[in-house]
Amino acid sequence: MSLAMTEPFTPIQTAELDWQTVDGVDIPISRQFGDVYFSKANGLLETRHVFLNGNDLSERLANLHDQQYFTVGETGFGTGLNFLALWQLWQQVRPDNHSHVHFISVEKYPLSLADLKRALTVWDELQPFAEQLIVQYPFALAGCHRLTFPQARISLDLWLGDAAQCFPLMQSQQPVDAWFLDGFAPSCNPEMWQEQIFLHIMRLSAQGTTFASFSVAGILKRALKAYGVHVTRPKGFGHKREMLKAVWQEHAPARPPCTKPQHVAIIGAGIAGLNCAWHLAQQGIHVTIFEKEQAVAGASGNPLAMLNPKLCPIEHVATHLMTASWQYALRFYRQFAAFRPTQVFQLHEKHSEHAQQISHGYPDHILSWQSCSDSPLPSSLLHCAGTLSPHQFAEHVLAHPLIHIQQADICQIQRHDNAYQLIDTTQQHYTASHIIACNALALNTLFPQTTTLKPIRGQVSWATLTQPLAKETLDIGYSYGGYAMPFNAQQFIFGASFLPNHVETDVHTTDHQHNFTLMQHALPQLASQLPEINQWQGRAALRAQTADYFPLVGRIHMDEENLYCLAGLGSKGFLFAPLCSAIIVSQILGQLLPVPQNLAHALRPTRFRKKHKNPPHSG
């Protein structure tokens, strides 16, 4: 699931550093650019003087109103010092409401995790923030990595890759409020300051956007003045005579109004609906989930779900839905007790040479070509995977004070002025300003003009092994034509059958046999420890699949601004749902998308709508 029209990204190389000790402080120096990452005098004081004060952030952040979303952009993440200093300031001045700070930054050569830890030991006062950043610090893979810190009401989009490739892929309805024009000096890193990058910085800005930089180089001043930005040069930090401070008022586009929804209705309490509800609640928005049965009653209700992506060639990771979803899901689910980190042996009966080539493109700590003692098949080992207990996850989500679940079978939706009426099968009416339909196959009936989702029957099996598993194997799963995963020391869950257009949900012995055959071929020793089939348990459910295997993510109709859907997740619902939910919530709130804009475009539900041969007369 990648986009052919996207220029491949060069695989990410981490920064190569030299270290210089000044007054007992280790200062990182980039070998690629021959420049320091922060001032030898005092990097934190310089950040406060140039970027925080240069954008008047103390006053602006303290005056944010309820649910206001303030965005700060940066042109070089480096050690993360600017982000952490902003976070510290935000904690000191933030108002007691649901306002939020969002930070976006681009980095071509990210620090390795070890170097990041070393660089951030310099400032004791930043350690509480640095520790949280380190926990979520992303893999060195190209693309957008969204890191969220909900208790602090701050988030970070870290785009890894060349700025000239990253900035054009960013999309937002709401402009960036302040820019940290950082990165290495123009003389050391001229690529960061080219005209194409300024074009997109200004595209993402609007009336009132401010800019600050330690540099007053002519290329920077001329680029800003060309757009009508008012540039001043106040006193710089330390021995530096000047710095840059600027604001865009003249010829700047007006800021669009942004009204957050007060109440959102979600139809369906499967993994899609639960994820959408959680992401909205984190923004302080009240949510009602309408479910005709109970939470995770459909395809999301298996006893255990395994997060097991099929990774793409590394040059396509920036726009590959499954790879991006896997990285986001690992960070997202980590906050829930329902999640358990695991490793997965991916067994390859077919195309093993191609699989081996792909695995060699990734760092060994992510994906390695490695034999599996439990299988005769060639294999790679995905070191970063996980399992999720769906029912435990649902309990946690539904306990959120802003999330309410209502048992109702919604069968009709009507528009009334600026709100929607949801009508259930008992003719009970409910009102909401926004709707997200997460009702899988029922979408075919509720919104028949969107697309036709295809039902796919899937049955999983589980059984108690005749011999207990060794402790060291309890956190190892297996992926082949099916998948297998320990429940505990004695129980194994495995499957799943895949029967398009079959709509029965009772448990079939033939599906059990199918699951056994797959497992016997891939994992003969484990299969031999299973009891007779009549002692197995199982569960069958219907997955909803689109014709192109991409989910439906976004607005259902272009002329219905507040009507969205998340459906068609197929067999990858637990993997796709967190990131796809973040996309929809960003669209509803007009915020920066957590994925490249062309990937979001490929997921739009309107892609299946029939086109008129003769467009209607526009008058």
N, C-alpha and C positions, 0 to 999 in steps of 0.2 A: 504494500500500500504506500507507494511513493508517487511523486508527481513528475512525469517525464519532462514537463516544460521547464522545470527548475534546473538551473545550472548547478552541477555537483559542487559540494563544498570540499575544500581540501581537508583531509583529516587533521584534527586539532593536535598541535604540538604544545606541550606545556612550556612555560617560561624557563629559560636557562639563566641561572642567577650566579652572581658573585656576591660575596658578603664583605662589608667593610665595617669594622667596629669603631664607633665614634663615641667617646665618653661612656663606654660600657654598653652601648646600644648597637645591636646588629642592624645595619642598613642594607637592604637588598638592592642590588644593581643589575639591570637587565643587560645580558650579553647581546641580545638581539638589537637593542637600541643604544647601548652605551650610556644609559642615563639612570639616575636614582629613581626609586618609586615614590619617595617622599623626602621632604627637606631634612638635611642633616642637622639643622638647627633644632627643629621640633615639628615633625610632620603633622601632628594633631592640631597644634596651634595654627599652623598654616592653613589647614583645611577649614578650621573655624573662621579664620580671618577672610580667606578668599571665597570659599564656596557657601558657607552658611551665612556669614554676614554680608557677603557680596550679593546674595539673593534675598536679603532681609528676612530670613526664614524664621527667626525667633518670633517676630511679630505676626508674620503671615500664618504660621502653624498654630499659634495660640488662639487665633481668631477664626479658625475653621468652624463652620456651623455643622449641625447634626447631619450625619451621613455624607458630608462633603468628602470628595476623593481628590487628594492633592498629589500630583505626579511630578517627580523629579527625574530628569534624564541626565545621563553621564556618558562621556565618550571613551572612557577607559577604566575598567574595574580595578585592575592591578591587585593590590593587597586587600581591597575592600574597605580601606580606611575611611574614605568619604562616606560610604554607606553606613558604617558603624558610628561615625561621628554624627551623622544625621539622625540615626536611631536614638542615640543618647540624648540629643537635643529634643527630639520628639517626646521622649519619655518625660523630660523635664517640663515641657510647656503644653502638652496636648490637653485639649479641653475634655471634659467628662461627658462625651457623647459618642456617637457611632462614626465620627470622622475617621479617615484612613489615609495613610501615606503609602504611595506606591513608587518604587524606585526602578528605573530601567537602566541597564548598562551594557556595553559591548566590550568584549575582550577577545583579541585574536590569540594571545598566548597566555592562557590562565596559569596561575601558580599551581603546582602540584599540592596535594593536601598537606604533605609534610612541610613544604616551604611556606604555605599559608599559615600553618600553626606557628612556625618559627617567627615569621614576620609579625604576627599579631601578639606575640608575647611582650612587645615593647611597652604597651600601655595597659597598666593594671586596671584603670577605670573603665576600659572598654571590654574587659574579659567576660562579663555576663552576656554581652551581645555577641562577642566573637565566638564563644562556645556554642551558641545557638546557630550561628552561621556555619560553623565547622560541621555540625551534625547533619545539616542539609546540603552541604557543598556538593555540587553536581559532578557527575562523571565528565571527563574531558572529551565530550562528544559535541559536535556542532549543533547549533539550533538554539531555541529558546528554552530556558530552564526556569520555571516559576517556583520560587521558594516563598512559603507563607508562614507568618508568625502571628496567628490570629489573636493571641492574648495581648500582644503588643500593638495590634492594629496597624501593622506594617507588612509590606510584601516586597519581593524583589523579582524582577525578570532579568536574568543574566543570559545575554545572547552571546554564545561562543562562536567566533568566526570573524572573518574580515568585515570591518564596518561597512565597506562598500557593498557587501552582499546582505548584511543583516538589516541595515536601516530601511532599504526598500521593502522589506517583508513585514515591517511593523504597521499595524493598523489600529486606529482608535477614533471614536467620535469626539472624545474630549481631549483637548490639547494638553501638552506638557506645560506645567506651570513654571518650572525653573530648570535651568540647564547648568550642569557642572562641565564646562569645557576643559576636560582634564586630558589624560593621555600624556605621552612624553612630548617634550618641546618640539615645535614645528621643524627645527633644524635636524632633530634626531629622528622624527617620525612624520615625514611630509605626507604620507598616504592618509593619515587621519584627518588632515586639514584640507582635503581636496574639495572642489566645488560640488561634486555629486553628493558628498556627505552633507554639506551645508544645505543643499536643496531639500533633503529629507528631514534634517533638523528643523528647518523652517516649515515644512509641510506638517510636521507634528506639533507646531507651535501656533499661537494666536495672540490676539490683543491682550497685553498685560504679561506675556511670558518674559521672564528675566533670564539673564545670562551672566556667568561669572567665570573668570579664568585667571590663572597666575601669569598667563602670557599676554603680552600686548604686541605680539608680532604683527607686522603689516598685513600678512595674508589673512589673519583672523579678523582684524578691524575692517578691512576692505570687504570681506565676505558678509559681515553683519550689516555694514552700512549700505551695501547694495540692495538690501531688503527694506531699508528704512528704519533699521534698528538704531536707537539713540545710544551711543557709546561714550562712556566716561572712563577716566583713568585715575582712580584714587590711589592713595599710598599702598604699596605692596607690603608683603610680609617680610619682616626682618630687614636684610640689607637690600631687598629689591625696591627700587624706586617707585614702580607703578604696578598695578594690576588692572584687569579689565572688569568693568561693571556696566551692564547694558539692559535696556528694556525695549520691547517692541510695542510701540503704540501707532506710529505713523504707517499707513498702508497695511496694517495687520488685519487679518480676517477677524470678525467678531466671534466671541466665544458662544457656542450654542447653549441654549438652556438645558439644564440637566435636572430632571425630576425623578427621584428614585421611587419605585413602586412601594406602597405601604403594605400591600398584601398580595401575595402570588398564590394562585391555585395550581397544584401539580396533580395530574391525573395518573395514578399508578404508583404503587409503593414497592416496585422492584428495585434493583440496584440502580437503575437510571434515575428514578424518582427520588430515592433516598439521597443520592449524591447531589442532585440539583437542590434539594431542600437544605442539605447541610451547607453547601456553598452560599446559598442565599442567606441563611441564618447567620453565617459568619460576617455578613455585611449589615447585620441589624435589621433584616427584613422578615416580617411575619409570613409564615407559609402554612397553608393547609393542604395536606395530601388526601386526595379522594381515592379510595380503594374499595372495590366491590367485595373483596374477601378479607384478606389480612396481609400484612407486610410480607414480602418475599414469598408469596404463595405460588407464583408461576415459575418461570425458568430460573429465577434468581434464588430459589429456595432449596438447592441441594445442600447436603450437610457440610460440604467443604468445597471451596473454589481455589484453583491454582492459578497464579499469575505467571504465565509462561509465554512470552512473546516469541515470534519468529523474527529474529533481527534481520535487517536488510544489509546490503553492502555499506560499509562505513561512510562512503562519500555521499550517501543519500539520507543519512540519519536526520538531517535538519527538517525534512519535509515528509518523513515516513511516519504515518499515524501510529502504527503499532509500537515502534521504537520510542517515539515521544510519549505515548500513553504509558508505556511500561515505566519510564523514568519518573513521570509525574505520580503514577500510582504508588510506586515504592515510597516516595516521600509522603504522600497523602495518607496512606493506610497506616503508616508507622505510628500515628498518634492514637490508634485504636487498639485496645486489648485483643480484639478479634483477629488481628494480623499476626502472623508468625513468619519471620524471614527464613528462607530455605535456599537450597541449591537444586538445580534441575539438570539431570542428564538428558540431553536431547539426542535421541537415537535416530540414525539416518540409514534407512534401507535403500532409498533412492537418492540420487544426486549427491552422494557423499563427498565427491571431489569439490563440488560447488559449495557445500556446507563447510568443508574444511577451509576453503579459500576465504569465505566470509569470516570464519572464526579467527583466522590469522590477521584480519584487519583490525580487530579490537584489542585493547590492552588485555593482557592475560588475567588480570584481576576481575575483569568483567566476563569475558568469554574465552575459553581455552579449548583446544582440540585435545581430548583426553579420553582414554579408554575407560569403559565401565565394566567392572568385574561381574555385574549382574546380567550383562547382555552380550550376545555374540555380535551385535551390530556396531558399526563405527559410530562414534559419539563425540559430541562436544559438551562441555560442562558450563552452564550458565550459573555464575557464582552469586548473582544477585536476583533472586526471585522471591516468591512468598506464597503463603496460603491465607485465606480469609474465611472466617466462620460467618456466613451470611446472616444468620439469626441473631448472633451476638452483636454484629455490626448494626443491624436494624434496631435493636434495643437501645444502643448508644445514641443513634441518630434521633430516634423518636423521643428520647428523654430530654432533648434540647428544649428550653423554655419557649423558643420562638417557632417551634414546629408542632403542628397539631394534625392528627390523622382522623379523618372522617370516613366512616363506612358508608359508601354510596356508589352506585353503579351509574356513572355519568353517561347519558345517551344522547344529549343534545346541548349545543352551545349557541347562544344568541347574543348579539351585540346590542347594547343599550347605551347610547351616548358615549361616554368615555370608559365604560366598564363592560364586563361580560357577565351574562347569566349562564350558570351551569345548571342543567336540569337532569335529575336522575330518573330512574325507571319508576319511582313512586310519585313523580311530578313535584318533588321537593326542589326549590330554587336556591341557588347559592350565588354570591356575587364576588368578583375579583377584578382587579385592574389588569392583571397579566395572567396568562395561562401557559403552562408547559405541559404538553401531552407526552407522557412517558408510559403509555399503555400498550406498547408492543403491537401484537396483531389486531387489537381492538382499534388501532388507528385506522385500519382499513374501513371500518364502519363509521367512525366519528368524522374522519376527514378523507373521504374516498377520492377526492381530486388530487391528493398529495402524491401518493404512489401506492402500489400494491405490494405489501410485505408478504413474503413467502414463509409458510410454516415449515419448520424442520424439527421433527421429533428426535429427542435425545434422551437416552436412558443411561443412568449411571448405576453401578453395582458396588456393593461393599460386603465384606465378609471377614470373619475372624480366622486368622492364619493358624495352621496346626502347630507352628513354632513361633515363639515371640521374636521380634526383631531386635537386633543389636542396637544399643543406645545411640551409637554414632551414625546410624542410618535413618534415624527418625526425622531428620530435617533434610532428607534427600527425596526429591520427586523424580518422575520419569515421564518423558514425552516421546511418543512414537506415532503410529497411526491413531492411537488413543493417548491416554495418560493414566498414571498410577501414582498414588500418594498415600503415605501412612496417615491414618487417623491418630493412632497411638501405637504402643508397642505390639499390639496384637491385631489391630484392625487395619485393613487396606481398603481404600476407595479407588475405583478404576472405571474407565469407560472411554468414550461414551459413543453410543450408536448415533448415526447421522442419517435420518430418513426424510428427505424432502417431501413436502406435501402430505405427510402422514399426520393426522390430528388426534390419534388416540393417546391418552395419557395414563392408561393402566400399565402395570409392569408385565412385560412379556419375557417368557423363558428364552425365546429366540434372540432377544437383545442381550440377555445375560450370556448366551452362548457366543454371540458376536464379540462381546467384550472379553470373554475368556480366550477366544481364538487370537485376538490381537495381542493380548498380554502374554499368551503362551509363546508366540513367535518372538516377541521382543524381550521378554523377561521369563525364560523357561523355568528357572530355579524358583522364583517367587510364585509363579503360576502353579507349580507343583505342590505348594504349601496351602493351596486353597481347598476348602471342603467341597462336598458335592453341591451342585447348583441349587438344589432344593433347600439348602441351608443359607443361601444368600438373601440379602435384602437389596432393594433397588428403588429408584424413583425415576419417573419419566415426566418430561415437560416439553413444551413447545418453544423453540427459539424463533425469533422473527428476523428474517434476512432480506436485504435489498438485492436488486438485480446485479448491482456492481460491487456488492460486499462492503461498501462504505456505509457507515451509519448515517442517519438523518439528524443533522445538528443545526438548529437555527430556526429562523422565521419560516412559518408554514406558507404564508402568502406575503408577497411583497407589499400588498396594500393593507395588510393587517399588522400594524406595528407591534402589537403587544401579544401576539399569538405565536408560540414556539413549540417545537417538539424535539425530543431526544428518543429515538427508536431505531430499530433495525441493527442492533448491536451483535446479532448472531451469537456465536459461541464465545465471544470475547467481551461480554458485558462487563465483567469485573475489571478487566484491563482497560477498556475504553471509557467507562462511565466517569471516573474522576476528571480526566482532562476534558472530555466532551462537555461535562457539566460546567467546568470553569469557562469554556468557550461561550456557552449560552449565557451564563450570568454576566460575563464581560460584555456581550452584545446587548443584553437588556439594560445594563447600567452605562453603556457608552464608553466602557473602559478599554484599555489596551488589551488586545487579544493575546492569549498565552501561547499562540502558535503563529507561524507565518501566515499572512493573509491569503495566500493562494491555497494553502491547505484548508483553511476555514471555508473558502469558496468551493472547494471540491466536495465538502460535506453538506452544502446547503440543501435543504429539502426541496427547493424549487427546481432542482436540476432534472426532475422527472416529469414536471408539468408539461402537458402538450402545448406546442407552439401553434399559434394561428397561422394558416397559410396566407391569409390576407389580414394584416393587423387592423384592428378597429380604427375607424376614422377619428382622429384626435380633435377635429374642429379647427 
